[in-house]
């Protein structure tokens, strides 16, 4: 289990007292076990990376097309009102 540790005057790591409830509130270092570290630093495989890129790219294209459609409709409505 991850623990919040601090460095004392001798240069040794000691457990922070009291331990914060949320490790994001740790003011010094967070010490992890090897399985926790490997899980936290896991890199997505190529299929997942391609999926993430495809999703992000499709969101940009979809936003552009939605904006283009709204602009065309606005232009049509405004020219029809004259």
N, C-alpha and C positions, 0 to 999 in steps of 0.2 A: 504494500500500500504506500502511496506517495506521502512524503512528509515534508513539512516546512523546517528547514534547518538554517542556522546562522553560524557565523564564524566568531569564535571567542578571541580574547586577547592573545592567546597562545597560538592561534592559527588553526585550531581544530574545529571541525564541524560539530555543533551541538544542536539537539532538537530545540526548536523555538518553543518558548513557554509563555503563554498557552498556545496550543495549536489552533490556527484559524479554522473556522468551520468550512470556508471555501478557500481552496488553494490559490485562487486568483487574488486573495487578500494577503498572501504571503509577502512580507517586506524584504526577504533576502533570497534564499535559494530553495528550489523544490527538488528533493531527492527522490528518484524513482527506482523501481526494480527493473531489471533488464526486460522482462516481458511488457511492462508498462511503457518503457521507452520505445521498444520496437513497434508497439501498437500506435503510439503517439506520432512516430515519424514514418509511418507507413506511406509509401508512394503508390499512387494508383497505377494499375497496369495499363498497357497501351490501349486496350479496348475501352476502359473507363475514361482515359484521357480523351480519346476520340469522341466518346459520347458527350463529355463535358463541353468540348470545343463545338461540336455540332449543335448542342442545345443553345449555347451562347450566340453562335453565328445565326441560327434560325430566329432567335429573339430579336436581333438587330434587324434582320431582313423583314420580319413580320411587323416590327415597329415602323420601319420605313414605308412599307406597303399600306399600313393603316393610315399613316399620316398623309400619304399621297392620295388615298381614297377620300379622306375627309377634305383635303384641299380641293380636289376635283368637284366634290359635291357642293362645297361652299361657293366655288367659282360658278358652277351651273345655277345655283339658287340666286346668286347675286346678279348674274347676267339675265336671268328670267324675270327679275323684279323690275328691270328698267323698261 
